Amino acid sequence: MGSDMTILERLFGRTKGLDPNVSSYSFIPVNNGQLLTQFDVQKYTNAYQDNGDVYSIVSFLARKAASIPWYVYKTNQGSRAKMALERYKRLTKGIGHPGALDQAIRERKAAYDENMIAQDSNTAQILGQPNGYQGTDQFFEQLFGMRFLTGEGFIWGNDGNIDNGTFTELLIMPSQYMDLVADPNDLFGLSGWYLSAGTGNIPLAKEDVMQWKKEDVMQWKSWNPNFDAVERTHLRGVSPIKAAWYNYLMGLESAKAASKLMQNGGAKGALVPKVIGGTIPFVDEKTAANMQRALHDRVNNNDRYGQVAMLQTPWEFLNFGLTSSEMALIDTMKFSLEQWCRVFSMPVVLFSADNMADNNYQNALRDLVTNTIVPMCAQLRDELNRWLVPRMGDKNVFIDFDIMALPELQRDMEKMVSGLKSA
């Protein structure tokens, strides 16, 4: 091998043949066919539908992210504007750092005018009405939900089976049923996609085509450290469900145990005769049975709601309290919720009744927006500009979310405006 080999060629033993577009691997096995998804597809659905914590967190994140408006802007021209746009894109991924938001707004103004919205562009029109059954908000909520839940979000663009044609509609695909077709000549490439179900591969709508063209599918994923030359797992995202699968099982079992405890918990306390004159009145079995019937008829009865009941002789209530196993069960359920919050980058305060002070809640919301929601939106923005804008045939436009529309950042905006006025 010559000295002009690239790092990847040295690392993987990759050698180029006579055709520069075709390459072979000397020792890494290559997958030539369809790849199954790297995780049991049913687990995604079960985790979302059967676990209240997962449902609450994912739906909260999806709704919050989808509430941010998206626009298509006309970009300023020139090298300075292009550099400002790149700086703005980097800054928006870390607006939690001091001064980052202020600088990001400055760079954005140099890159494009927020009042110059390309409303008549093909890109803006298809984002405004992605398909016939979803509006923009529902479209983005589903996309963000799939991304948070499965580690991947897929959009299929319908071009009417015209090669490289403009899209007429955009549809969100279920990530857990998207199967990757590997490129046999490239460890980091793919040839297309299949949408699979229990009955087999699903063809394109109105077309007898099983394999979906890679150019028509946008894959938005997290990075995956699991490199596999055969199964190509490094080309798929990593779901938080997979990372915290044992936490899911623990939470599922604790929920079942809590349900059984409520069904078979037994009495919560007992009435005992009150000490009178230094002595405890004797209650025989017959008297206790009569007392139990009286409690059932006069006290533990929905028909007696709001009425005043009368019992013979003074009684005291003995509260059995919670057993150690019940307390441990409560702690386990709290721990499971905290683990899910960590996995999904969700501040625990937002789901903790112990920290519901308004100041704590507002600060937690701001942390969620700056550290989770905005970086995720920035990722999606870059993918949409890479994939969608060229296919729609628009020039000098930029898809972006309106960072100034976030109410959690209004306090920072006010400080920034005050600083500009006093400067």
C-alpha positions in Angstrom: 0.0 0.0 0.0 1.3 3.5 -0.8 1.8 6.3 1.5 -1.2 8.2 0.2 -3.7 6.0 2.1 -6.2 7.7 4.3 -6.6 7.1 8.0 -9.7 5.0 7.4 -8.0 2.9 4.8 -5.1 2.1 7.2 -7.5 1.5 10.1 -9.9 -0.9 8.2 -7.6 -2.3 5.6 -9.6 -0.7 2.9 -8.1 -0.8 -0.6 -9.4 0.8 -3.8 -9.9 -1.1 -6.9 -9.7 0.0 -10.5 -13.1 1.8 -10.1 -12.5 4.6 -7.5 -16.2 4.4 -6.6 -15.8 0.7 -5.6 -13.8 -0.4 -2.6 -13.2 -3.6 -0.7 -12.2 -4.5 2.8 -9.4 -7.0 3.3 -10.6 -8.4 6.7 -13.8 -6.8 7.7 -16.9 -8.8 6.7 -19.4 -6.8 4.7 -23.2 -7.1 4.9 -24.8 -7.3 1.5 -28.4 -7.4 2.5 -31.1 -5.9 4.6 -30.4 -5.2 8.3 -32.9 -5.7 11.0 -33.4 -3.0 13.6 -30.9 -3.3 16.4 -33.5 -3.5 19.2 -36.7 -5.4 19.7 -39.3 -3.1 18.0 -42.0 -4.0 20.5 -40.0 -2.7 23.4 -40.4 0.8 22.3 -44.1 0.6 22.1 -44.4 -1.3 25.4 -42.1 1.2 27.2 -44.1 4.2 26.0 -47.6 2.6 26.6 -46.9 0.6 29.8 -44.7 2.9 31.8 -46.2 6.1 33.1 -42.8 7.7 33.7 -41.6 7.1 30.1 -44.9 8.3 28.7 -44.9 11.5 30.8 -41.3 12.4 30.0 -41.4 11.7 26.3 -44.8 13.4 25.7 -43.6 16.4 27.8 -40.4 16.7 25.8 -42.2 16.3 22.4 -44.9 18.9 23.2 -42.3 21.4 24.5 -40.0 21.0 21.5 -43.0 21.2 19.1 -44.2 24.4 20.6 -41.3 26.3 19.2 -42.2 27.9 15.8 -40.2 27.2 12.7 -39.6 29.6 9.8 -37.7 29.8 6.5 -35.6 32.9 6.2 -33.8 34.6 3.3 -30.1 34.6 4.1 -27.8 37.6 3.6 -25.2 37.2 0.9 -21.4 37.5 1.2 -18.6 35.7 3.1 -19.3 37.7 6.3 -22.9 36.6 6.4 -21.9 32.9 5.8 -19.3 33.1 8.6 -21.9 34.7 10.9 -24.4 31.9 10.1 -21.9 29.2 11.0 -21.0 31.0 14.3 -24.7 31.3 15.1 -25.3 27.6 14.5 -22.6 26.7 16.9 -23.7 29.2 19.5 -27.3 28.0 19.6 -26.1 24.5 20.7 -24.8 25.9 23.9 -26.9 28.9 24.8 -26.8 27.9 28.5 -23.2 29.4 28.7 -22.9 33.0 29.9 -23.1 35.4 27.0 -23.8 32.7 24.4 -27.4 33.8 23.8 -26.5 37.5 23.4 -23.7 36.6 20.9 -26.0 34.1 19.1 -28.6 36.9 18.5 -25.9 39.2 17.2 -24.6 36.6 14.7 -28.1 35.7 13.6 -28.8 39.4 12.6 -25.6 39.3 10.6 -26.6 36.1 8.9 -30.3 36.8 8.0 -33.0 39.4 8.8 -35.6 37.8 11.0 -38.3 39.9 9.2 -37.3 38.5 5.8 -39.3 35.3 5.9 -39.4 33.3 2.6 -43.1 32.5 3.0 -43.5 31.8 -0.7 -40.6 29.3 -0.9 -41.3 25.7 -1.6 -39.6 24.8 1.7 -41.8 27.1 3.7 -45.0 25.8 2.1 -44.3 22.1 2.7 -43.3 22.8 6.3 -46.5 24.8 6.7 -48.5 21.8 5.5 -46.4 18.7 5.6 -49.1 16.3 4.5 -52.8 15.9 4.2 -53.6 14.8 7.8 -51.1 16.7 10.0 -50.4 20.3 10.7 -47.0 21.7 11.5 -47.3 21.3 15.3 -48.5 17.7 15.2 -45.9 16.9 12.6 -43.0 18.2 14.7 -44.5 16.7 17.9 -44.5 13.2 16.3 -41.0 13.7 14.9 -39.5 14.9 18.3 -41.4 12.1 20.1 -39.8 9.4 17.9 -36.4 11.0 18.3 -36.6 11.2 22.1 -38.1 7.7 22.4 -36.1 5.7 19.9 -33.0 7.7 19.4 -34.0 8.2 15.7 -36.4 10.3 13.7 -37.3 9.6 10.1 -39.0 11.7 7.5 -39.9 10.3 4.1 -40.4 12.8 1.3 -42.9 11.8 -1.4 -41.6 13.0 -4.8 -44.1 11.1 -6.9 -41.4 8.5 -7.8 -39.6 11.2 -9.8 -35.8 10.9 -9.4 -34.6 13.9 -7.3 -38.0 15.6 -7.8 -39.4 18.1 -5.3 -41.4 16.7 -2.4 -45.1 17.0 -2.4 -45.6 15.8 1.2 -43.5 14.8 4.2 -44.4 11.8 6.4 -43.0 10.7 9.8 -41.9 7.1 9.7 -41.9 4.8 12.7 -38.2 4.4 13.6 -38.5 1.0 15.1 -39.8 -0.4 11.8 -37.2 1.2 9.5 -34.6 -1.3 8.3 -31.4 -0.2 6.8 -30.0 -1.6 3.6 -26.2 -1.6 3.8 -23.9 -0.3 1.1 -21.6 -3.3 0.4 -18.8 -1.0 -0.7 -18.9 1.5 2.2 -18.8 0.8 5.9 -20.4 4.2 6.6 -22.9 4.2 3.7 -26.3 2.8 3.0 -28.2 1.9 -0.2 -31.8 2.5 1.0 -34.4 1.7 3.5 -37.2 -0.8 4.1 -40.3 -0.1 6.1 -41.1 -3.5 7.7 -43.9 -4.9 9.7 -45.1 -8.3 10.9 -46.4 -9.2 7.5 -43.2 -8.2 5.7 -41.9 -5.1 3.9 -44.3 -2.3 3.1 -44.1 -0.8 -0.4 -44.3 2.8 -1.1 -47.7 4.3 -1.4 -49.3 3.7 -4.8 -46.0 2.2 -6.0 -44.9 -1.4 -6.2 -41.4 -0.4 -4.9 -40.2 -2.2 -1.8 -36.9 -0.4 -1.2 -37.0 3.3 -0.4 -34.4 5.5 -1.9 -31.9 6.9 0.6 -32.3 10.4 -0.9 -36.0 10.4 0.0 -35.5 9.6 3.6 -34.0 11.9 6.3 -32.5 10.0 9.2 -32.0 12.2 12.3 -30.2 10.1 15.0 -28.0 10.1 18.0 -24.5 8.9 17.7 -23.8 5.2 18.4 -20.4 3.9 19.8 -21.2 0.3 18.8 -19.2 -0.2 15.6 -20.2 -3.3 13.7 -19.1 -4.0 10.2 -21.8 -6.6 9.6 -24.9 -5.3 11.3 -24.0 -1.7 10.9 -25.3 -0.7 14.3 -23.0 2.4 14.1 -25.4 3.7 11.5 -28.4 3.7 13.8 -29.2 5.8 16.8 -29.3 4.7 20.5 -32.6 4.7 22.2 -32.8 5.8 25.9 -35.1 2.8 26.4 -32.2 0.5 25.5 -29.8 2.3 27.7 -32.1 2.1 30.7 -33.8 -1.2 29.9 -33.2 -2.7 33.4 -34.6 0.5 34.9 -37.7 -0.1 32.8 -38.0 -3.6 34.1 -37.6 -2.4 37.7 -40.2 0.2 37.3 -42.6 -2.3 35.7 -42.2 -4.7 38.5 -42.6 -2.0 41.2 -45.8 -0.8 39.5 -47.2 -4.4 39.5 -46.3 -4.8 43.2 -48.0 -1.5 44.0 -51.1 -2.6 42.2 -51.2 -5.9 44.1 -50.6 -4.0 47.4 -53.6 -1.8 46.8 -55.8 -4.9 45.9 -54.6 -7.0 48.9 -53.4 -4.4 51.3 -55.7 -5.3 54.2 -56.8 -2.9 56.9 -55.1 0.4 57.4 -55.8 0.6 61.1 -58.0 -0.5 63.9 -60.3 0.9 66.6 -59.3 0.1 70.2 -61.3 1.0 73.4 -60.1 4.2 75.0 -58.8 3.9 78.5 -61.5 5.1 81.0 -60.6 5.7 84.6 -57.3 3.9 84.3 -58.9 0.7 83.0 -59.4 -0.6 79.5 -62.9 -1.7 78.7 -63.3 -5.3 77.8 -64.7 -6.0 74.4 -65.7 -9.6 73.7 -66.0 -11.2 70.2 -69.7 -10.5 69.9 -69.3 -6.8 70.8 -66.4 -6.5 68.3 -68.5 -8.1 65.5 -71.4 -5.7 66.3 -68.9 -2.8 66.2 -67.5 -3.9 62.9 -71.0 -3.9 61.4 -71.7 -0.5 62.8 -68.5 0.8 61.3 -69.5 -0.6 57.9 -73.0 0.8 58.0 -72.4 4.2 59.6 -68.8 5.1 58.7 -67.3 3.1 55.8 -70.3 3.8 53.6 -70.6 6.1 50.6 -74.3 6.6 51.3 -73.4 8.2 54.6 -71.1 10.8 53.1 -71.2 14.1 55.0 -73.3 12.7 57.9 -72.3 12.5 61.5 -72.0 9.0 62.9 -72.3 8.0 66.5 -70.5 5.1 68.2 -71.0 3.7 71.7 -68.2 4.4 74.3 -65.0 6.3 73.4 -62.6 4.7 70.9 -59.1 5.4 69.6 -57.8 4.8 66.1 -54.6 2.8 65.9 -52.9 3.6 62.5 -50.9 0.6 61.3 -48.8 2.9 59.0 -46.6 1.8 56.2 -44.5 -1.3 56.4 -40.8 -1.4 55.6 -41.6 -3.2 52.3 -44.2 -0.5 51.4 -41.7 2.2 52.1 -39.0 0.4 50.0 -41.5 0.1 47.2 -42.2 3.9 47.2 -38.4 4.6 47.3 -38.0 2.2 44.3 -40.6 4.0 42.2 -39.0 7.4 43.0 -35.6 6.1 42.1 -36.9 4.7 38.8 -38.5 8.1 37.9 -35.2 9.9 38.7 -33.3 7.4 36.5 -35.6 8.1 33.6 -35.3 11.8 34.0 -31.5 11.5 33.9 -31.6 9.3 30.8 -33.8 11.7 28.9 -31.9 14.8 30.2 -35.0 16.0 32.0 -34.6 17.9 35.3 -36.0 15.8 38.1 -37.6 18.8 39.7 -40.2 19.0 37.0 -41.7 15.6 38.2 -40.9 15.8 41.9 -43.6 16.9 44.3 -40.9 17.7 46.9 -39.5 20.5 44.8 -42.5 22.3 43.4 -41.6 25.8 44.6 -42.3 28.2 41.8 -38.6 29.4 41.6 -37.3 25.8 41.5 -39.8 24.9 38.8 -39.0 27.9 36.6 -35.3 27.3 36.9 -35.7 23.7 36.0 -37.8 24.6 32.9 -35.0 27.0 31.8 -32.4 24.3 32.3 -34.5 21.9 30.2 -34.9 24.4 27.4 -31.2 25.4 27.3 -29.6 22.0 27.8 -32.1 19.6 26.1 -34.7 21.3 23.9 -32.7 23.9 22.1 -29.7 21.6 21.3 -32.1 19.0 19.9 -33.8 21.7 17.8 -30.4 22.8 16.5 -29.6 19.3 15.4 -32.9 19.0 13.6 -32.4 22.4 12.0 -29.0 21.3 10.5 -30.5 18.1 9.2 -33.5 19.9 7.5 -31.2 22.4 5.9 -29.0 19.6 4.6 -31.7 17.4 3.3 -34.9 19.3 2.6 -33.8 22.7 1.2 -31.9 21.3 -1.8 -34.7 18.9 -2.7 -37.2 21.7 -2.7 -35.1 23.7 -5.2 -34.8 26.9 -3.0 -31.7 29.0 -3.0 -30.4 31.3 -0.3 -32.9 30.2 2.3 -32.4 28.9 5.8 -34.7 26.8 8.0 -34.5 27.9 11.6 -36.5 27.8 14.8 -37.4 31.0 16.5 -35.2 31.0 19.6 -36.6 34.3 20.8 -40.1 32.8 21.1 -39.1 30.7 24.1 -40.8 32.1 27.2 -38.1 30.5 29.4 -35.5 32.7 27.8 -37.4 36.0 28.1 -35.6 37.0 31.3 -32.3 36.6 29.5 -33.7 38.6 26.6 -34.7 41.4 28.9 -31.3 41.5 30.4 -29.7 41.6 27.0 -31.9 44.5 25.9 -31.2 46.4 29.1 -27.5 45.9 28.5 -27.7 47.2 24.9 -29.7 50.3 26.1 -27.2 51.2 28.8 -24.1 50.6 26.5 
